[in-house]
């Protein structure tokens, strides 16, 4: 199921221009009262104002918010020390990424944010079912269920990031996508095999 979700989201990401009627307009260069001077803004190529960059960021904000729910619940219930260390590291990394992505979406301006808001991603996520599985798991199965749930969730993130690397416009967003793809892929590999089996 998670692979179908990832495929659907990747297709949506790659087809953004057609879906959204083309890239969202670039915000005006004139500054509003109280805003920073235009001279201090990021170069135009690095402002995530294209439809595809904004859609990726909005998808990843939602996905990362769900990841944080999963890892916080997992950290509270997991018993394997190495797995607890991994989810704690994921929490720190993704909380920082979430703050960055939210800031970039703010920089993209109201027209780009409105374009992203037109896409309803609520039916794409496997996180609610995963969280329910994790909450219901007996104590002796929590570690296995956490690996399965978080592994599937992070695989979806890697797939989306990979699509953004190929199709994105903003180099700043594409660089973030590269880092997400590498980190999530490594995490999936770690979670696929319990620590005891790697020794």
N, C-alpha and C positions, 0 to 999 in steps of 0.2 A: 504493500500500500504506500509506504513512504517513497518508493521509487516512482510510483505513478504521480504522487504529489510533486516530487522534485521535477519530473518531466514536464508536468503541466505548468509549473512556475517558470521553468527555463524557457519553454515556448513563449510564455507571456512576456518574459524579459526580452527575448530576442525579437519579438514582434511588437514591441512597445510603440515604435513610430507609427505603425498602422493602426494600432489599438487606440492610441491617444490622439490620433490625427496629426502626428508629427511632433517634433521636440517642443517642449514648453518654451514660451518666449523667455529670452534673457531679461532679467530684471533691469529696469532703467539704471543708468549710471549716476543720475542725480541722487543726492542723499536727502533723506527725509529729515525733518527737524529732530535733533538729538541723536542722529545716527553718526557712525564714523565717517570721516571724509572719504570720498571715492578713491583718493590716492593710496589709501591704506588697504584697499580691498585686494583679494587674491587676484592673480591674472585671470582673464576671462576664460582661458582654456581649463583652468582648475576650479572654476565655480561649477558645482553640479547642477546646471540649469537645463541640461537636455532631458527629454522625457525618459530616456533609458537609464540615465544615472539616478534621477530622482526616484524612479520606480524601484531600482535595485536598493537604494537606501531605505525607502519606505518598507520594502519587503524584509530587509535585514534588521531594521529596527523592531518590527513585529516578531521576527524569528528569534532575535537575540533576547528580547524581553521574555519570551517563552523559555529559552535556554536557561536564563537565570532562575526562573521558577523551578525548572527541573533540577538544576544543580543544588539549589538551596534545599529542596526537599530531599534530594539524594544524599547530601552531606549530613543531614539530620538523621538519616536512616541507615546509611551504608556502614558496614562493619570492617571491610577490607581497608587497611591503612593506606595502601598505595592508591586505591580508587578514591578514597577521601581526599588525598593530597591532589590528585588529578582534578577532581571537581572543584576544589578550592581554587586551584590555579585558573581553571576555566572561568570561574566567577569573577576573579580579579580582572582577567584579560578582557572579558566580554562586557563588563561594566564600563571599562574605559572606552572600548570600541563604541558602545551604545551612546555614551556622552558625545563622542566625536561625530557619529552619524547624525545625531539630533542637531548638533551645532551646524553641520553642513547643510542639512535640510532647511534650517532657519536662514542660512546664508543664501539659499537658492531663491528666496523670495516668494511672495504669496501666490503668484500665478503657477509656479512650479509645484508648490505644495498643494494647491487646489487640484492640479492634474493628477498628482499621486493619490489624493483622497478619493478621486472618482473610481479607483480600483478597489474592489472589495476582496480582501484576502482571507476573510474569516473562514471560508470553506476549504481552504488549502492546507490547513495545519493538522498535523498528527499529534500535536502536543497535548491537547485535552485528554485524548484517549491514553497517551503515555503517562500523564500525571495520574490518571485514575488507576492504571495498572500499578504504578509505583506505590501509591497510597494503599492499595489493597494487597500488595505482595506480603506473604508471610515473612517473618524476620529472617529465616534461613534462605530466602530466595531474593531478598532485596538487591544484593550485589549483582546477581545475574540479570534481573529485570532492569536495573539502572544501566548496566552496560548495553543492553538491547535497546532501551528507549532512547538513551542519550546518543548511542552510536548511530541509530537511524536518523535522529534529529540533526546531528552534526554532518551526516552524509548529505542531507538535503542542503545544508548551508554551503558545503563544498561545491555541490553541483551548481547552485546559483552563482557563487563567486566565480566559478570557472566560466560560466556564460558571460558574466560581466567583463571579465578579462578580455574576452574575444570581441564583445560588442559595445563596450562602454566608450564614452567620449572623453570624460574628464580623466586625466592621467592620475590625479590625486585619488579619485574613487577607484580607478583600476588598480592602483598600487595597494589600496586597502583590500580589494578583492583578492589580489595575489596572496597577501598575508593570510586572509581568511581561508582561502583554498588550501594553503600549505598546513596551517595549524589544525583545521578541522580534519583533514585527511590523516594527519599524524595521530590525532585523538581517536579517530575511528579505528585505526590500526592497533592502538594501545588497548582499546576497550574490547576488541575482537577476541583477544587472548588474555585470560586471567593471569595475574602475576605469577602464580604458582606454576603454570604451564610454560612460562618463559624461562624458568630457572633450569 
